[in-house]
Amino acid sequence: MKWSEPVQYIVLICILAGGVFAFYYVRSDTSLQFVVGTITSVAYVLWGIIHHALKKNLHTRVVVEYILMGAIAIVLLATILTT
């Protein structure tokens, strides 16, 4: 494991923690919560693609997996926030 791999996971933790804190900060406005969730999801997808590109194991399946996970998270969030 190179030194850059732990840094990549620290960046992921910062992305997710920042999303959680921002989501909590705008807890009174569901439309802003949706925006925060979407931005966090897109950042997660981009992180995953960059992470695998740096590891030199980026394949179409990996990209599709990250995009689908991000899309599922956004749909789930939209469903929860509208009910």
Distance bins in CASP14 RR format, pairs under 12 A and 6 or more apart:
PFRMAT RR
TARGET T0000
AUTHOR 0000-0000-0000
RMODE 2
METHOD distances of the structure
MODEL  1
1 7 0 0 0 0 0 1 0 0 0 0 0
1 8 0 0 0 0 0 1 0 0 0 0 0
1 9 0 0 0 0 0 1 0 0 0 0 0
1 55 0 0 0 0 0 1 0 0 0 0 0
2 8 0 0 0 0 1 0 0 0 0 0 0
2 9 0 0 0 0 0 1 0 0 0 0 0
2 54 0 0 0 0 1 0 0 0 0 0 0
2 55 0 0 0 0 1 0 0 0 0 0 0
2 56 0 0 0 0 0 1 0 0 0 0 0
3 9 0 0 0 0 0 1 0 0 0 0 0
3 10 0 0 0 0 0 1 0 0 0 0 0
4 10 0 0 0 0 0 1 0 0 0 0 0
4 11 0 0 0 0 0 1 0 0 0 0 0
4 50 0 0 0 0 0 1 0 0 0 0 0
4 51 0 0 0 0 0 1 0 0 0 0 0
4 54 1 0 0 1 0 0 0 0 0 0 0
4 55 0 0 0 0 1 0 0 0 0 0 0
5 11 0 0 0 0 0 1 0 0 0 0 0
5 12 0 0 0 0 0 1 0 0 0 0 0
5 51 0 0 0 0 1 0 0 0 0 0 0
5 52 0 0 0 0 0 1 0 0 0 0 0
5 54 0 0 0 0 1 0 0 0 0 0 0
5 55 1 0 0 1 0 0 0 0 0 0 0
6 12 0 0 0 0 0 1 0 0 0 0 0
6 13 0 0 0 0 0 1 0 0 0 0 0
6 51 0 0 0 0 0 1 0 0 0 0 0
7 13 0 0 0 0 0 1 0 0 0 0 0
7 14 0 0 0 0 0 1 0 0 0 0 0
7 47 0 0 0 0 0 1 0 0 0 0 0
7 50 0 0 0 0 0 1 0 0 0 0 0
7 51 0 0 0 0 0 1 0 0 0 0 0
7 54 0 0 0 0 0 1 0 0 0 0 0
8 14 0 0 0 0 0 1 0 0 0 0 0
8 15 0 0 0 0 0 1 0 0 0 0 0
8 47 1 0 0 1 0 0 0 0 0 0 0
8 48 0 0 0 0 1 0 0 0 0 0 0
8 49 0 0 0 0 0 1 0 0 0 0 0
8 50 1 0 0 1 0 0 0 0 0 0 0
8 51 1 0 1 0 0 0 0 0 0 0 0
8 52 0 0 0 0 0 1 0 0 0 0 0
8 53 0 0 0 0 0 1 0 0 0 0 0
8 54 1 0 0 1 0 0 0 0 0 0 0
8 55 0 0 0 0 1 0 0 0 0 0 0
9 15 0 0 0 0 0 1 0 0 0 0 0
9 16 0 0 0 0 0 1 0 0 0 0 0
9 47 0 0 0 0 1 0 0 0 0 0 0
9 48 0 0 0 0 0 1 0 0 0 0 0
9 51 0 0 0 0 1 0 0 0 0 0 0
9 54 0 0 0 0 0 1 0 0 0 0 0
9 55 0 0 0 0 0 1 0 0 0 0 0
10 16 0 0 0 0 0 1 0 0 0 0 0
10 17 0 0 0 0 0 1 0 0 0 0 0
10 47 0 0 0 0 0 1 0 0 0 0 0
10 51 0 0 0 0 0 1 0 0 0 0 0
11 17 0 0 0 0 0 1 0 0 0 0 0
11 18 0 0 0 0 0 1 0 0 0 0 0
11 43 0 0 0 0 1 0 0 0 0 0 0
11 44 0 0 0 0 0 1 0 0 0 0 0
11 46 0 0 0 0 0 1 0 0 0 0 0
11 47 1 0 0 1 0 0 0 0 0 0 0
11 48 0 0 0 0 0 1 0 0 0 0 0
11 50 0 0 0 0 1 0 0 0 0 0 0
11 51 0 0 0 0 1 0 0 0 0 0 0
11 54 0 0 0 0 0 1 0 0 0 0 0
12 18 0 0 0 0 0 1 0 0 0 0 0
12 19 0 0 0 0 0 1 0 0 0 0 0
12 40 0 0 0 0 0 1 0 0 0 0 0
12 43 0 0 0 0 1 0 0 0 0 0 0
12 44 1 0 0 1 0 0 0 0 0 0 0
12 45 0 0 0 0 0 1 0 0 0 0 0
12 46 0 0 0 0 0 1 0 0 0 0 0
12 47 1 0 1 0 0 0 0 0 0 0 0
12 48 1 0 0 1 0 0 0 0 0 0 0
12 50 0 0 0 0 0 1 0 0 0 0 0
12 51 1 0 0 1 0 0 0 0 0 0 0
12 66 0 0 0 0 0 1 0 0 0 0 0
13 19 0 0 0 0 0 1 0 0 0 0 0
13 20 0 0 0 0 0 1 0 0 0 0 0
13 44 0 0 0 0 0 1 0 0 0 0 0
13 47 0 0 0 0 0 1 0 0 0 0 0
14 20 0 0 0 0 0 1 0 0 0 0 0
14 21 0 0 0 0 0 1 0 0 0 0 0
14 22 0 0 0 0 0 1 0 0 0 0 0
14 40 0 0 0 0 0 1 0 0 0 0 0
14 43 0 0 0 0 1 0 0 0 0 0 0
14 44 0 0 0 0 0 1 0 0 0 0 0
14 47 0 0 0 0 1 0 0 0 0 0 0
15 21 0 0 0 0 0 1 0 0 0 0 0
15 22 0 0 0 0 0 1 0 0 0 0 0
15 36 0 0 0 0 0 1 0 0 0 0 0
15 37 0 0 0 0 0 1 0 0 0 0 0
15 39 0 0 0 0 1 0 0 0 0 0 0
15 40 1 0 0 1 0 0 0 0 0 0 0
15 41 0 0 0 0 1 0 0 0 0 0 0
15 42 0 0 0 0 1 0 0 0 0 0 0
15 43 1 0 1 0 0 0 0 0 0 0 0
15 44 1 0 0 1 0 0 0 0 0 0 0
15 45 0 0 0 0 0 1 0 0 0 0 0
15 46 0 0 0 0 1 0 0 0 0 0 0
15 47 1 0 1 0 0 0 0 0 0 0 0
15 48 0 0 0 0 0 1 0 0 0 0 0
15 50 0 0 0 0 0 1 0 0 0 0 0
15 51 0 0 0 0 0 1 0 0 0 0 0
16 22 0 0 0 0 0 1 0 0 0 0 0
16 23 0 0 0 0 0 1 0 0 0 0 0
16 36 0 0 0 0 0 1 0 0 0 0 0
16 37 0 0 0 0 0 1 0 0 0 0 0
16 39 0 0 0 0 0 1 0 0 0 0 0
16 40 1 0 0 1 0 0 0 0 0 0 0
16 41 0 0 0 0 0 1 0 0 0 0 0
16 43 0 0 0 0 1 0 0 0 0 0 0
16 44 1 0 0 1 0 0 0 0 0 0 0
16 47 0 0 0 0 1 0 0 0 0 0 0
16 73 0 0 0 0 0 1 0 0 0 0 0
17 23 0 0 0 0 0 1 0 0 0 0 0
17 24 0 0 0 0 0 1 0 0 0 0 0
17 40 0 0 0 0 1 0 0 0 0 0 0
17 43 0 0 0 0 0 1 0 0 0 0 0
18 24 0 0 0 0 1 0 0 0 0 0 0
18 25 0 0 0 0 1 0 0 0 0 0 0
18 26 0 0 0 0 0 1 0 0 0 0 0
18 36 0 0 0 0 1 0 0 0 0 0 0
18 37 0 0 0 0 0 1 0 0 0 0 0
18 39 0 0 0 0 1 0 0 0 0 0 0
18 40 1 0 0 1 0 0 0 0 0 0 0
18 43 0 0 0 0 1 0 0 0 0 0 0
18 44 0 0 0 0 0 1 0 0 0 0 0
19 25 0 0 0 0 1 0 0 0 0 0 0
19 26 0 0 0 0 0 1 0 0 0 0 0
19 32 0 0 0 0 0 1 0 0 0 0 0
19 33 0 0 0 0 0 1 0 0 0 0 0
19 35 0 0 0 0 0 1 0 0 0 0 0
19 36 1 0 1 0 0 0 0 0 0 0 0
19 37 1 0 0 1 0 0 0 0 0 0 0
19 38 0 0 0 0 0 1 0 0 0 0 0
19 39 1 0 0 1 0 0 0 0 0 0 0
19 40 1 0 1 0 0 0 0 0 0 0 0
19 41 0 0 0 0 1 0 0 0 0 0 0
19 42 0 0 0 0 0 1 0 0 0 0 0
19 43 0 0 0 0 1 0 0 0 0 0 0
19 44 0 0 0 0 1 0 0 0 0 0 0
19 73 0 0 0 0 0 1 0 0 0 0 0
19 77 0 0 0 0 0 1 0 0 0 0 0
20 26 0 0 0 0 0 1 0 0 0 0 0
20 27 0 0 0 0 0 1 0 0 0 0 0
20 33 0 0 0 0 0 1 0 0 0 0 0
20 36 0 0 0 0 1 0 0 0 0 0 0
20 37 0 0 0 0 1 0 0 0 0 0 0
20 40 0 0 0 0 1 0 0 0 0 0 0
21 27 0 0 0 0 0 1 0 0 0 0 0
21 36 0 0 0 0 1 0 0 0 0 0 0
21 37 0 0 0 0 0 1 0 0 0 0 0
21 40 0 0 0 0 0 1 0 0 0 0 0
22 29 0 0 0 0 0 1 0 0 0 0 0
22 32 0 0 0 0 1 0 0 0 0 0 0
22 33 0 0 0 0 1 0 0 0 0 0 0
22 34 0 0 0 0 0 1 0 0 0 0 0
22 35 0 0 0 0 1 0 0 0 0 0 0
22 36 1 0 1 0 0 0 0 0 0 0 0
22 37 0 0 0 0 1 0 0 0 0 0 0
22 38 0 0 0 0 0 1 0 0 0 0 0
22 39 0 0 0 0 1 0 0 0 0 0 0
22 40 1 0 0 1 0 0 0 0 0 0 0
22 43 0 0 0 0 0 1 0 0 0 0 0
23 29 0 0 0 0 0 1 0 0 0 0 0
23 30 0 0 0 0 0 1 0 0 0 0 0
23 32 0 0 0 0 1 0 0 0 0 0 0
23 33 1 0 1 0 0 0 0 0 0 0 0
23 34 0 0 0 0 1 0 0 0 0 0 0
23 35 0 0 0 0 1 0 0 0 0 0 0
23 36 1 0 1 0 0 0 0 0 0 0 0
23 37 1 0 0 1 0 0 0 0 0 0 0
23 38 0 0 0 0 0 1 0 0 0 0 0
23 39 0 0 0 0 0 1 0 0 0 0 0
23 40 1 0 0 1 0 0 0 0 0 0 0
23 41 0 0 0 0 0 1 0 0 0 0 0
23 73 0 0 0 0 0 1 0 0 0 0 0
23 77 0 0 0 0 1 0 0 0 0 0 0
23 80 0 0 0 0 0 1 0 0 0 0 0
23 81 0 0 0 0 0 1 0 0 0 0 0
24 32 0 0 0 0 0 1 0 0 0 0 0
24 33 0 0 0 0 1 0 0 0 0 0 0
24 36 0 0 0 0 1 0 0 0 0 0 0
24 37 0 0 0 0 0 1 0 0 0 0 0
25 32 0 0 0 0 1 0 0 0 0 0 0
25 33 0 0 0 0 1 0 0 0 0 0 0
25 36 0 0 0 0 1 0 0 0 0 0 0
26 32 1 1 0 0 0 0 0 0 0 0 0
26 33 1 0 1 0 0 0 0 0 0 0 0
26 34 0 0 0 0 1 0 0 0 0 0 0
26 35 0 0 0 0 1 0 0 0 0 0 0
26 36 1 0 0 1 0 0 0 0 0 0 0
26 37 0 0 0 0 1 0 0 0 0 0 0
26 39 0 0 0 0 0 1 0 0 0 0 0
26 81 0 0 0 0 0 1 0 0 0 0 0
27 33 1 0 0 1 0 0 0 0 0 0 0
27 36 0 0 0 0 0 1 0 0 0 0 0
27 81 0 0 0 0 0 1 0 0 0 0 0
29 35 0 0 0 0 1 0 0 0 0 0 0
29 36 0 0 0 0 1 0 0 0 0 0 0
29 81 0 0 0 0 0 1 0 0 0 0 0
30 36 0 0 0 0 0 1 0 0 0 0 0
30 37 0 0 0 0 0 1 0 0 0 0 0
30 77 0 0 0 0 1 0 0 0 0 0 0
30 78 0 0 0 0 1 0 0 0 0 0 0
30 80 0 0 0 0 1 0 0 0 0 0 0
30 81 1 0 1 0 0 0 0 0 0 0 0
30 82 1 0 0 1 0 0 0 0 0 0 0
30 83 0 0 0 0 0 1 0 0 0 0 0
31 37 0 0 0 0 0 1 0 0 0 0 0
31 38 0 0 0 0 0 1 0 0 0 0 0
31 77 0 0 0 0 0 1 0 0 0 0 0
31 78 0 0 0 0 0 1 0 0 0 0 0
31 81 0 0 0 0 1 0 0 0 0 0 0
31 82 0 0 0 0 0 1 0 0 0 0 0
32 38 0 0 0 0 0 1 0 0 0 0 0
32 39 0 0 0 0 0 1 0 0 0 0 0
32 81 0 0 0 0 0 1 0 0 0 0 0
33 39 0 0 0 0 0 1 0 0 0 0 0
33 40 0 0 0 0 0 1 0 0 0 0 0
33 74 0 0 0 0 0 1 0 0 0 0 0
33 77 1 0 0 1 0 0 0 0 0 0 0
33 78 0 0 0 0 0 1 0 0 0 0 0
33 80 0 0 0 0 1 0 0 0 0 0 0
33 81 1 0 0 1 0 0 0 0 0 0 0
33 82 0 0 0 0 0 1 0 0 0 0 0
34 40 0 0 0 0 0 1 0 0 0 0 0
34 41 0 0 0 0 0 1 0 0 0 0 0
34 73 0 0 0 0 0 1 0 0 0 0 0
34 74 0 0 0 0 1 0 0 0 0 0 0
34 75 0 0 0 0 0 1 0 0 0 0 0
34 76 0 0 0 0 0 1 0 0 0 0 0
34 77 1 0 0 1 0 0 0 0 0 0 0
34 78 1 0 0 1 0 0 0 0 0 0 0
34 79 0 0 0 0 0 1 0 0 0 0 0
34 80 0 0 0 0 1 0 0 0 0 0 0
34 81 1 0 1 0 0 0 0 0 0 0 0
34 82 0 0 0 0 1 0 0 0 0 0 0
35 41 0 0 0 0 0 1 0 0 0 0 0
35 42 0 0 0 0 0 1 0 0 0 0 0
35 74 0 0 0 0 0 1 0 0 0 0 0
35 77 0 0 0 0 0 1 0 0 0 0 0
35 78 0 0 0 0 0 1 0 0 0 0 0
35 81 0 0 0 0 0 1 0 0 0 0 0
36 42 0 0 0 0 0 1 0 0 0 0 0
36 43 0 0 0 0 0 1 0 0 0 0 0
36 73 0 0 0 0 0 1 0 0 0 0 0
36 74 0 0 0 0 0 1 0 0 0 0 0
36 77 0 0 0 0 1 0 0 0 0 0 0
36 81 0 0 0 0 0 1 0 0 0 0 0
37 43 0 0 0 0 1 0 0 0 0 0 0
37 44 0 0 0 0 1 0 0 0 0 0 0
37 70 0 0 0 0 1 0 0 0 0 0 0
37 73 1 0 0 1 0 0 0 0 0 0 0
37 74 1 0 0 1 0 0 0 0 0 0 0
37 75 0 0 0 0 0 1 0 0 0 0 0
37 76 0 0 0 0 0 1 0 0 0 0 0
37 77 1 0 1 0 0 0 0 0 0 0 0
37 78 0 0 0 0 1 0 0 0 0 0 0
37 80 0 0 0 0 0 1 0 0 0 0 0
37 81 0 0 0 0 1 0 0 0 0 0 0
38 44 0 0 0 0 0 1 0 0 0 0 0
38 45 0 0 0 0 0 1 0 0 0 0 0
38 70 0 0 0 0 1 0 0 0 0 0 0
38 71 0 0 0 0 0 1 0 0 0 0 0
38 73 0 0 0 0 1 0 0 0 0 0 0
38 74 1 0 1 0 0 0 0 0 0 0 0
38 75 0 0 0 0 0 1 0 0 0 0 0
38 76 0 0 0 0 0 1 0 0 0 0 0
38 77 1 0 0 1 0 0 0 0 0 0 0
38 78 0 0 0 0 1 0 0 0 0 0 0
38 81 0 0 0 0 0 1 0 0 0 0 0
39 45 0 0 0 0 0 1 0 0 0 0 0
39 46 0 0 0 0 0 1 0 0 0 0 0
39 70 0 0 0 0 0 1 0 0 0 0 0
39 73 0 0 0 0 0 1 0 0 0 0 0
39 74 0 0 0 0 0 1 0 0 0 0 0
39 77 0 0 0 0 0 1 0 0 0 0 0
40 46 0 0 0 0 0 1 0 0 0 0 0
40 47 0 0 0 0 0 1 0 0 0 0 0
40 70 0 0 0 0 1 0 0 0 0 0 0
40 73 0 0 0 0 1 0 0 0 0 0 0
40 74 0 0 0 0 1 0 0 0 0 0 0
40 77 0 0 0 0 1 0 0 0 0 0 0
41 47 0 0 0 0 0 1 0 0 0 0 0
41 48 0 0 0 0 0 1 0 0 0 0 0
41 66 0 0 0 0 1 0 0 0 0 0 0
41 67 0 0 0 0 1 0 0 0 0 0 0
41 68 0 0 0 0 0 1 0 0 0 0 0
41 69 0 0 0 0 1 0 0 0 0 0 0
41 70 1 0 1 0 0 0 0 0 0 0 0
41 71 1 0 0 1 0 0 0 0 0 0 0
41 72 0 0 0 0 1 0 0 0 0 0 0
41 73 1 0 1 0 0 0 0 0 0 0 0
41 74 1 0 1 0 0 0 0 0 0 0 0
41 75 0 0 0 0 0 1 0 0 0 0 0
41 76 0 0 0 0 1 0 0 0 0 0 0
41 77 1 0 0 1 0 0 0 0 0 0 0
41 78 0 0 0 0 0 1 0 0 0 0 0
42 48 0 0 0 0 0 1 0 0 0 0 0
42 49 0 0 0 0 0 1 0 0 0 0 0
42 66 0 0 0 0 0 1 0 0 0 0 0
42 67 0 0 0 0 1 0 0 0 0 0 0
42 69 0 0 0 0 0 1 0 0 0 0 0
42 70 1 0 0 1 0 0 0 0 0 0 0
42 71 0 0 0 0 0 1 0 0 0 0 0
42 73 0 0 0 0 0 1 0 0 0 0 0
42 74 0 0 0 0 1 0 0 0 0 0 0
43 49 0 0 0 0 0 1 0 0 0 0 0
43 50 0 0 0 0 0 1 0 0 0 0 0
43 51 0 0 0 0 0 1 0 0 0 0 0
43 66 0 0 0 0 0 1 0 0 0 0 0
43 70 0 0 0 0 0 1 0 0 0 0 0
43 73 0 0 0 0 0 1 0 0 0 0 0
44 50 0 0 0 0 0 1 0 0 0 0 0
44 51 0 0 0 0 0 1 0 0 0 0 0
44 65 0 0 0 0 0 1 0 0 0 0 0
44 66 1 0 0 1 0 0 0 0 0 0 0
44 67 0 0 0 0 0 1 0 0 0 0 0
44 68 0 0 0 0 0 1 0 0 0 0 0
44 69 1 0 0 1 0 0 0 0 0 0 0
44 70 1 0 0 1 0 0 0 0 0 0 0
44 71 0 0 0 0 0 1 0 0 0 0 0
44 72 0 0 0 0 0 1 0 0 0 0 0
44 73 1 0 0 1 0 0 0 0 0 0 0
44 74 0 0 0 0 0 1 0 0 0 0 0
45 51 0 0 0 0 0 1 0 0 0 0 0
45 52 0 0 0 0 0 1 0 0 0 0 0
45 62 0 0 0 0 0 1 0 0 0 0 0
45 63 0 0 0 0 1 0 0 0 0 0 0
45 64 0 0 0 0 0 1 0 0 0 0 0
45 65 0 0 0 0 1 0 0 0 0 0 0
45 66 1 0 1 0 0 0 0 0 0 0 0
45 67 1 0 1 0 0 0 0 0 0 0 0
45 68 0 0 0 0 1 0 0 0 0 0 0
45 69 1 0 0 1 0 0 0 0 0 0 0
45 70 1 0 1 0 0 0 0 0 0 0 0
45 71 0 0 0 0 1 0 0 0 0 0 0
45 72 0 0 0 0 0 1 0 0 0 0 0
45 73 0 0 0 0 1 0 0 0 0 0 0
45 74 0 0 0 0 0 1 0 0 0 0 0
46 52 0 0 0 0 0 1 0 0 0 0 0
46 53 0 0 0 0 0 1 0 0 0 0 0
46 63 0 0 0 0 0 1 0 0 0 0 0
46 66 0 0 0 0 1 0 0 0 0 0 0
46 67 0 0 0 0 0 1 0 0 0 0 0
46 70 0 0 0 0 0 1 0 0 0 0 0
47 53 0 0 0 0 0 1 0 0 0 0 0
47 54 0 0 0 0 0 1 0 0 0 0 0
47 66 0 0 0 0 1 0 0 0 0 0 0
47 69 0 0 0 0 0 1 0 0 0 0 0
47 70 0 0 0 0 0 1 0 0 0 0 0
48 54 0 0 0 0 1 0 0 0 0 0 0
48 55 0 0 0 0 1 0 0 0 0 0 0
48 57 0 0 0 0 0 1 0 0 0 0 0
48 58 0 0 0 0 1 0 0 0 0 0 0
48 62 1 0 0 1 0 0 0 0 0 0 0
48 63 0 0 0 0 1 0 0 0 0 0 0
48 65 0 0 0 0 1 0 0 0 0 0 0
48 66 1 0 1 0 0 0 0 0 0 0 0
48 67 0 0 0 0 0 1 0 0 0 0 0
48 69 0 0 0 0 1 0 0 0 0 0 0
48 70 0 0 0 0 0 1 0 0 0 0 0
49 55 0 0 0 0 0 1 0 0 0 0 0
49 57 0 0 0 0 0 1 0 0 0 0 0
49 58 1 0 0 1 0 0 0 0 0 0 0
49 59 0 0 0 0 0 1 0 0 0 0 0
49 60 0 0 0 0 0 1 0 0 0 0 0
49 62 1 0 0 1 0 0 0 0 0 0 0
49 63 1 0 1 0 0 0 0 0 0 0 0
49 64 0 0 0 0 0 1 0 0 0 0 0
49 65 0 0 0 0 0 1 0 0 0 0 0
49 66 1 0 0 1 0 0 0 0 0 0 0
49 67 0 0 0 0 1 0 0 0 0 0 0
49 69 0 0 0 0 0 1 0 0 0 0 0
49 70 0 0 0 0 0 1 0 0 0 0 0
50 58 0 0 0 0 1 0 0 0 0 0 0
50 62 0 0 0 0 0 1 0 0 0 0 0
50 63 0 0 0 0 0 1 0 0 0 0 0
50 66 0 0 0 0 0 1 0 0 0 0 0
51 57 0 0 0 0 1 0 0 0 0 0 0
51 58 0 0 0 0 1 0 0 0 0 0 0
51 62 0 0 0 0 1 0 0 0 0 0 0
51 63 0 0 0 0 0 1 0 0 0 0 0
51 66 0 0 0 0 1 0 0 0 0 0 0
52 58 1 0 1 0 0 0 0 0 0 0 0
52 59 1 0 0 1 0 0 0 0 0 0 0
52 60 0 0 0 0 0 1 0 0 0 0 0
52 61 0 0 0 0 0 1 0 0 0 0 0
52 62 1 0 1 0 0 0 0 0 0 0 0
52 63 0 0 0 0 1 0 0 0 0 0 0
52 64 0 0 0 0 0 1 0 0 0 0 0
52 65 0 0 0 0 1 0 0 0 0 0 0
52 66 0 0 0 0 1 0 0 0 0 0 0
53 59 0 0 0 0 0 1 0 0 0 0 0
53 62 0 0 0 0 1 0 0 0 0 0 0
53 63 0 0 0 0 1 0 0 0 0 0 0
53 66 0 0 0 0 0 1 0 0 0 0 0
55 62 0 0 0 0 1 0 0 0 0 0 0
56 62 0 0 0 0 0 1 0 0 0 0 0
57 63 0 0 0 0 0 1 0 0 0 0 0
58 64 0 0 0 0 0 1 0 0 0 0 0
58 65 0 0 0 0 0 1 0 0 0 0 0
58 66 0 0 0 0 0 1 0 0 0 0 0
59 65 0 0 0 0 1 0 0 0 0 0 0
59 66 0 0 0 0 0 1 0 0 0 0 0
60 66 0 0 0 0 0 1 0 0 0 0 0
60 67 0 0 0 0 0 1 0 0 0 0 0
61 67 0 0 0 0 0 1 0 0 0 0 0
61 68 0 0 0 0 0 1 0 0 0 0 0
62 68 0 0 0 0 0 1 0 0 0 0 0
62 69 0 0 0 0 0 1 0 0 0 0 0
63 69 0 0 0 0 0 1 0 0 0 0 0
63 70 0 0 0 0 0 1 0 0 0 0 0
64 70 0 0 0 0 0 1 0 0 0 0 0
64 71 0 0 0 0 0 1 0 0 0 0 0
65 71 0 0 0 0 0 1 0 0 0 0 0
65 72 0 0 0 0 0 1 0 0 0 0 0
66 72 0 0 0 0 0 1 0 0 0 0 0
66 73 0 0 0 0 0 1 0 0 0 0 0
67 73 0 0 0 0 0 1 0 0 0 0 0
67 74 0 0 0 0 0 1 0 0 0 0 0
68 74 0 0 0 0 0 1 0 0 0 0 0
68 75 0 0 0 0 0 1 0 0 0 0 0
69 75 0 0 0 0 0 1 0 0 0 0 0
69 76 0 0 0 0 0 1 0 0 0 0 0
70 76 0 0 0 0 1 0 0 0 0 0 0
70 77 0 0 0 0 1 0 0 0 0 0 0
70 78 0 0 0 0 0 1 0 0 0 0 0
71 77 0 0 0 0 0 1 0 0 0 0 0
71 78 0 0 0 0 0 1 0 0 0 0 0
72 78 0 0 0 0 0 1 0 0 0 0 0
72 79 0 0 0 0 0 1 0 0 0 0 0
73 79 0 0 0 0 0 1 0 0 0 0 0
73 80 0 0 0 0 0 1 0 0 0 0 0
74 80 0 0 0 0 0 1 0 0 0 0 0
74 81 0 0 0 0 0 1 0 0 0 0 0
75 81 0 0 0 0 0 1 0 0 0 0 0
75 82 0 0 0 0 0 1 0 0 0 0 0
76 82 0 0 0 0 0 1 0 0 0 0 0
76 83 0 0 0 0 0 1 0 0 0 0 0
77 83 0 0 0 0 0 1 0 0 0 0 0
END
